[in-house]
C-alpha cells in the first residue's frame, strides 16, 4: 500500500497542507515502482517573531538506501515544493544509474559469453 506520512512540529497541520503534500508526493508512487513510503516532516523554526522559517525534510523509503531531501523557506508551500523537486531529482538519478549499470552488465555478458564445451563440439561436427 502506498503511504505518505505527514508530521508537523511547532504548528498545527491544515487540510490545505495535507492536500498539497498528497497531490505532490503521490505522483512519485505512479512514476517509480520502488517507492515504499514517504515521510514528510515540516518544522516551523520561529526563533524570532519576525523571522519565521519553515524547514521540510522528506525521507523516501525504497528498496535499497533511503533518499533524504531537505529544504528551507519562509513559506511552507515553497519549502515543500523545493523538497519535492530535490526528491524527484534524486529518484531520477537513481533510476538512470540503475539503467546504465544494467546495460553495461548485459553488454559485458554478451561479449564474454561462450558456449559450453559440449555445444561447441556439436557445432564443429
N, C-alpha and C positions, 0 to 999 in steps of 0.2 A: 504494500500500500504506500502510495506517495504521501509524504508528510512534510509540512512546513511548520516549524515550531517558532513562535514569536515571543520574545520576552523583552520587557522594558524595565529600566532601572531609573528611579527618581522621578517618574511621572506615570500617569495612567495612560494605557493604550486606548486609542479611539477606534471606532469602527472604520473610519476612513483610512487610517494607517494599516489596519488589518486587511482591508480590501486591496490597498495599494501593494502591500507585500505579497499577498496571494496572487494577484494578477501578474506581477512582475516575475516572481520566482517560480510560479507553476509552469512557465514556459520552459524552464530547464529540464523538467521531467519529460516533456514532449520531445525535446531535441536530443537529449543524452540519456541512454538507457542505463548507464552505470550509476546514476544518482539514486541513492537510497533515502536520504533525509537531508533537509536543510534547516539549520538553526540560525535564526536572525536575532541578534541581541542589539537593542537600541538603548543608548545611555545618554542621559542629559547631564552634562557637566556644567553646573552653574556655580562656579566659584565666586563670581561677581554677578550681581543682579543685571548689570548692563551687558555682560559678556556671556551669553548662553550658547553653548556649542553642543551639537548632537554628534555622538560617536556611534558608528554602526560597525558591527563585527558579524560576518557571516561564516558559518562553518558548514561546508558541503561534504557530507559523508558519502563516500564512493567505495567501490571495490578498490582496494589499494590505499595509498595515503590520502588523507582528507585535504580539502582545499580550504584555506582560510584567507579571507579578504576583509580589510577594514577601511573605513573612510570616515571623514570628519567634515562637518559643515555647520553653518548657522541655522540651516533649515533641515528638518527631519527628512523631508522627501528628497532633498538633494543628496543627503548622506546615504539614504537607502538606494537611490539611483546610482550613485558612484560605486557603492559596494556591489551592486548587481552587475555593473559593467566590468568590474575587476574579476568577479567570479566567472562571468561568461567568457572573458578573455583567457583566464587560466584553464577553463574547461576546453576551449577551442585548441589551445596549445597542447594540452594533454592528448586530445583525440588525434591531432596532426602528428604528434610524436609517435604515438602507438601505430598509426597507419604507416609512417615512414619506416619504423623498425620492422613491422610485419612484412613490408615489401622487400626490404633488404634481406631478411632471413629467407623468404621464399626464393628470391633470386639466387642467393648463395646456395641453397639446397639444390636447385635445378642445375646449377653449374657443376657441382661436385658429385652429384648422384651417379652411381654406377649400377649396372645391372648385377644381380647375383651371379656367381660363377656358373651355376647350372644353366641359367638362361643364356649366358654368353656362349657356352659350349653348344647349346641348341641352335643359336643364331649362326655359328660358324658352319654347322653341318648342313 
